[in-house]
Amino acid sequence: MITIQSFEFNYFSVNTYLLHDETREAVLIDCGCIRKEEELELSNYVNTHKLTLKHLLCTHLHMDHVCGNGFVSKIYGLKPQAHKADVEALPTPQEQARFFGISDRIPNIPLARHIVGNEVITFGHSELQAILIPGHSPGSLAFYNRKEGFAVTGDVIFKRSVGRTDLWGGDHEVLIAAIKDKILALPDETILYPGHGPATNVIEESLNNPFL
């Protein structure tokens, strides 16, 4: 069974998710820690639960979701994995940070590899399917576990809202079509863990999301 631990990090209140199962192998999704106390909170959890980090996954490459990648690379020896389309279309994290007027140095950590849509990422006895859902960014991904009925969706969809599309490579029409095709097609009871704010589920958004 997968345990999902969430953290709220940085100036943008990004949800960082640490998933692990009974083997103590783990994946980290959207590492947003930027302050020393946030790095300590994350590392304390890893150490307390004696976890082995196997993958550093990115739903997309907006700077608020990747600003902790330098810390993870330094401490745990992992480099991020993301979709190639975001690498090609988005400015570097440092360039994005300057755009938002953030003075902190956000490192540009090269990807270990490119994730492709529908590939399966394994850790311990568990797996996640990568689902490409463009629109918020060209390479936005959700990570789905059918067996346990959840998806980590990044900034694609939120509780009664959807991701912004006024940043690099965003396209509102593409996003809405992709959500309807990829997210709302999941079983109704599927829990959605977004990049910001509280969790929701497919049936809630099907019935009550005003953008859909």
N, C-alpha and C positions, 0 to 999 in steps of 0.2 A: 504494500500500500504506500502511496506517495504522500509525504508530508509537505505542505506548502507553507513556507514561512515568508511573510511579506514585511518589508521595511519601507518607510517613507523617507526619502533622502532629497537633499539639495534645495535650492531656492525655488524650484518648480514643483516641489512635492511629488516627485516621481516615485511610483511603486516599483521597488526592486523585489524580485521573487527568487527565493532559494528553494529548490525542490530536491528532496532526497527520499530514498526508500530504505527498506530494512537492511540493505547491504552497506549503508552509509555512503554510497556514492551519490554525488549531487551535481545539479546543474544550476548555474546562476544566470538569471535572465534580467537584462537591462540594469546593469550595475551603475547606480547613480550617485554613489557616495562621493562627497567632495570635501567635507570637513573631517578633521582628525577624529572627532568623536563618532562620526558616522562609520569611518573605516574600522574603528575599534568595536563598534556595535556588531558589525558584520563579522569580523574575525573572531570575536568572542563567541558568537553563535556557532561558527564553524568548529572552533576548538572545543567548546563544551560538548557538542554532539559528535565529535571525532569524525568529521566528514572528510571525504576526499572529493575535491572538486574535479569533475571530468570535462565540463564544457562551460564556456562563457558565451552565452547566446545573446544576440541583439534583435529585438523586434524591428528596429530601424536605427538609423545612425544620426538622429538629432542629438545635439550635444548634451541635453539634460538626461538622456538615457545611456550615455556612454562615458560620462566624466569620471566614473570609477574604474574604468578599464585599465588605466595605468597602475593603479594600486593592485588590482588583481594580477596583472601581468608581473609586477615586481615581487609580490609576496607568494603567489601560487604558481607562477610560471605558465599561466594560460594567456593566450591571445584570443581576441574576440572572433566570433563567427557571425556573418550577416549575409544578406543578399547582395549580389554584385550590382544591381541597379542603383542602390543607394550610394555605393562607392563612386559610381560613375556620375551621378546626378547632383550630389550634395557637396557643399563646401566642407572642408575639414572641420573637425570639432573646434579647433582653435579659431578658425575664421568665423564660425557660427557664434562662438563666445564673444568675439569682438563686436559682432552685429548686435548682440543683446547688451553690450556694455558691461560685460562681466570681466573683472580684472584678473580673476584667478587663472592660473595657467592650466589649460586643459590639454593634456598630452594627445598627440595623434598616434595611436597604437595601430600598427598594421594588422590586417586580418590574418588569422591562421588559415582560413579557407572561406570559400563562398558556399552558402547554403542555397540549395535549389528547391523550388516548390515541390511539395509532396514527399520529400525525402524524410526518412525516419532516423531520428537521433536517439541513441540508446545510452542508458546509464543504469548500473545495477541490473535489476530485473525489470526495469521500466523503459518506456519509450515515449517519444513525442514526435508527432507528425508536423512538419513545417508546411503551413498553408500560406501561399502568396496572396496578399490582399492589398493591391496598390491603391493609391489615391491620397492618403495622408502624406506618404512619400512613395516613390516609384517601387521601392523594394520592401515595403512593410510586410512583416510576417506575423502570423499567429502560430503558437505552439500548442497542439491539440493532443489530448489523451482520451481516446474513445472509451477505453475500459473504465476509467474512473470519472468520465463525464465532465471534463473541464478544458478550457482553452485560455492561455495567456495571450492577450490580444494587443498589447501595446497601446498606441494612440488611434487605433482604427475605430473603436466604438467604446462609448462610456455609458453609464447609467443614464438613459433618456437623452443621449447626445451622441455626437460623432466627432471624429478628429478634425482639426482645422486643416484647411487646404490652401492657405495663403502663403505657405513657405515653399522652399525650393522643390519643384517637381510635383507640387500638390495639384489635385484635380478633383473637384467636388463630385462631378457626375461619375467619374471613374470610381471614386470611393463608394458612393451609394450603391452603384451596380455591383461592386465587388462584395460589399457587406451582404446584400440580398442573396447573392449567388453562393458565397462561401460561409458566412456566419449564420444567417437565418436558415440555411439548409441543414445545420447541425440539429441533433435531437433537442426538443423543447427544453428539457431539464438541464442542458449543458450550462455549467457555471462559467461565466466570463470574467476573467481577472484583468482589468484594464491597466493602462500605464499611469493613470491618475484617478483618484476617487475610489468609491466603494465597488465591490463586486456586484454583478447582476447576472441575468441568465437569458437564454435565447427567447423564451416565451414572453418574458417581461418586455424585452426590446421589440419583439414582433408586434405586441399589442399596444405599447405605450410610448415608443420612441417617436417623437414628432418629425424627425428627419427621414423616417422610413415609411 
